[in-house]
Amino acid sequence: MATTEQITEGQDELPSAKPWEPRLVHELIAEFFGTMVILLFGIGVVAQVVSVTGLGGHDSIAWAWGLGVMLGIYVAGRVSGAHLNPAVTIAFAALRGFSWRKVGPYIAAQTAGAFIAALIVRWNYTEVLAKFDPGHTIKSQFIFSTLPGNGALPVSDWGAFRDQIIGTAILLFLIFAITDARNTSPLANLAPFIIGLLVVGIGMAFGTDAGYAINPARDFGPRLASYLTGYSHAWRDQYQHLYFWVPIAGPIIGGVIGAMLYHYALGRFLPEPTVEPGPGNS
């Protein structure tokens, strides 16, 4: 979800801790595990709340997703910048100088991390899901991937698409604000906590229309995992429409819009960081 490690356009990369291995390999490993941590908490809490009566509700889902994001950023932040979301990676490439040649590999690593996390949750909840929904229907499908109106409310695919644009625009607008050292950004070790709270807030305010995927990897990876483990209808919604593209395209478009809004409406007016006079920098 992007820490303050990558606020400066075109900044030099950290040297590899193991010179014989490409730096990019380390970054992809970090993106993989950081995204996996997010999904272990996120899908895990949805599986628990949906399949077991009395073990939590919407608020526990929102908080667990936020905690997962916070912990995922702490895992990956120093190594890769902790994008953990293709919408973040694309927005940072478009407006913060992140290398375009890394975009594809980052997205692949993020999606793989989400996919493996979903398989782990699917395996761990095998018995519970078999009792709750033995037919592997849409009743438990949305544990793994999102649906318009969470599969129950009268929200169309296009309504969900609108929601994903708006929700991800909010996410990226605020990530850009939080990680901009020229603004009133938190210290680097607090940025993951603040971004985690941001995700909690989005879940509490924008979770109705489309389950606040706001992350293409978060939806596509688990959707693929559920398809491969018995959910043959995973690519469609409750209306039998092909839906998988909505939480991919919507967040990418919304992320760029939110990043551009911050960059051009606020960021261009901020002064460059100043260095306090002192030994060695006078």
N, C-alpha and C positions, 0 to 999 in steps of 0.2 A: 504493500500500500504506500510505499515511498516514505523513507525517513529523510532527515536533513542531510544525509550523506550525498545527495545529488541535487542540491539546490542551485549550484553554480553551472551555468551553461558551459559545456566543453571542458569541464574540469579534468585534470589528469587522473588516471586510474591508480588505485593502490597497487603496489608491486605484488606479484604473486608470492605467497609464502613458500611455494615449491616451484622454483624457476623452471624445472623441467616439465611442468604441467601448464597448459594455457590458462590464463586468468579467467577466461570465459567459462571454463569447466567448473571452477569453484563457484562462480556466480550462479550457474545453472543448478548446481547441487543445492545452494542456499535457497533459490527460488522454489525448487522442488519441495524441500522439507518445510519451508515457511508456509507454503500453500497447503501442504498436507496437514500441518498443525491446525490451520484455520478450519479445514473441512472436518477433521476429527471431532472438534468441539461443535461445529455448526450442524453437521448432519447427525452427529451423535445425539445432540439435545433434541432435534426434531424427531428422531426415531423414538426417543424415550417419551416425549410428550404425546406424540400421535398414537403410539401403540399401547401405552400403559395409562390407564385412568388414574388421575390423582397425582401424577408425578410431573408437576409443572404446568405452565401455560405459556401464553404469548410473551409475557415479560421475561420468563426464564430463557426462552428462545432468543430474544433480542440480546439479553445479557451474555449468553454463552457465545453467540456469534461475535459480539464485541470483544470478549475476552480472548477468543480464538484469534481474532485479527491482531490484538495487542501482542499476544505471545508469538504469533507468527512473525511479526515485525522484529521482535526481540531476537528471534532465532536467526533471521536472514539479514537484518539491517546493515551490519558492519561489512558484510561480504558483498552483497548485491544491491544494496539500497532498498531491498524489501518491497518491490513492486507488488508481487503476489496477485496480480490482476492484469489481464491483457489491456483493459481500458486505461489503467495507470501507465503501463509501458508505452502504449501508443501516444498518450497525451504527453508524456515526458519526452518522447522522441520528437513530437511535433513542436514543442514549445520550450523545452528545458535542455536541449542539446544532447539528449541521450542518443547513442549511436543506433541508426536505423538497422545496421547489420546485425545487431543483437536482438531486435524485436522478435523475429521468428523463433530463435532458440529460447528466448525468455518465455514466450507464450507456450511453446511446447513443454517446457519444464513445469510451468504453472499448471497446465492441464494434466500432465502426468501425475503431479502431486495430488491434485484433486481426485483423479481417477483412483489412485491407490488408496487414498483415505476413504473413499466411498466403498471400495471393496472390503476394507477392514471393518467398517461399520456394518456393512451388509452381512459379513461373516459373523461378527460378534452378536448381532441381533437375529441370527437365523431362526432360533426357536420361537422367539417372541413374535417375529413377523409372520412365521408359519401359522401361529395360532390366531393372530390379529387379522390377517388377510391371506388365507391359504391359496387363493387364486391369483395372487400378485396383480391386483387390479389397481386402478387409479386411486383407490382408497389409501394405499400405502406408497404409491409411486411418488407423490409429492414430498415424501421424506427425502428423496435424493435430488429431485430437480423441481423447478418451479412450474406453476400453472397460472393462467389468468384467473384472478379472483380466488387464488388458492384452491382451485378446483370446485368451489362451492358457490361463489358469489357471481352475479350477472355482469361480469367484465369481459369484453370482447378481446380478441387478439390484438387489435389495434389500440384498445385502451391500455392493455398491458405494455405494448410497445411504447406508448406515450409515457407511461409510468417509469419504464426503465430509462428512458432518455432523461426525464426530470430527476429521478433518484441518483443516477450516476453523475449528472451535471452538478448536483449538490455535493456529492462525494469529492469530485475532482476540484471544484472551486475551493472547497475548504482544505483539501490536502495541499493544494498549491499555497494557500494562505498560511497553513500551519508550518509548512516546510520552507518557507521563504525567510532567510536570515535577515533580509532588509525590513521585514515586517516585525510585529511583536510575536515572534515564534517562540515556542517553549525550548528549553534546553534539549539537546539531542536525545538524552535518555528519557525524557518525558514525552517526546513526540509519539511513540507507540501507544502510550496510555491515552493521550488526547484523541488520536485517530481511532482507537478502540471505542471511546465514548461517542465519537462521531457516528460510527456504525451502529451502536446501540440506539442513538437518536433517530437515525434513518429507519431502523427497524420498527421503532415505536410510532413513527409518524407516517411512513410510506411503505408499510408492509402488507396492506390490504389488496391492492390491485394486481400485484404480480409476485408477491413473496420476496421482494427486494433482493433479487439476485445480484444486481449491480456489478457483476463480475462474470464475464463469459466463461472463464475456466471453472469457476465455482459451479456453474450449471452444466456445461457440456461434459466435463469429466465424469461427474456422478451420473449424468443421464446415460452416458455410454456404459458405465459400470452396471447400472440397473438393467439396461437392455441385454447385456451379456449374461445376466444372472436371473433371467426369468420374466422381465417386464417387456414383453414384445411390443407394447404400445408406447414405449417410452418417448418416442419422437413426437407424439401427438398429444393434444390436450383433451379436455372433456367434451369438446365439440367435434372431435375427430379431425381437427385441422392440424397440419404440420406446424408445430409450435417451436421447435428447438432453435430456430433462427432468431426468435424474438429476444431472448436473454443473451444473445451474442451481438446482434446488430445494434439493439437499443443502447446497451452500455457503452459500446465503442463510440457511437454518435454522441451520446450524452456526455461522455468523458471529455471528448475534444471540445464540445460546446462549453462545458464548465471551466475547463482549463483556459480556453480563449477568453472567456468573460473575466476571469481573474487577471490574466496576463495583460489584456488591453484596457480593461476598465480601472484596474487598481495597480497592478504590478509595475506598469511603465512610469508611474508617478513616484515610486519609492526611491529614495536615495540609495546609492551603493553603500555597503557596510564600510565603516571607518575603522581604522586600526589605531588603538590608543597609543600615544607615545610611550616608549619604554626602551630598555636595553635591547639593542639589536634591530630596532625598527624606527629609529629617529631619523 
